[in-house]
């Protein structure tokens, strides 16, 4: 995959997970029981991005 496409998908996925995290923890959220899995995905995503950054 070209580096531009890889970067685009990484930013898209990271933004989506971050938005899901914010929507699940904000005051008055209706999806409050989704906060733990989304927080786990956010930590996992940041770890994978750090590994990708170091390996490039």
Residue pairs with C-beta under 8 A, 6 or more apart in sequence:
10 49
10 52
13 45
14 45
14 49
17 38
17 41
17 42
17 45
18 42
20 34
20 38
20 41
21 35
21 38
21 39
21 41
21 42
23 29
23 31
24 31
24 32
24 34
24 35
24 38
25 32
25 35
25 39
29 35
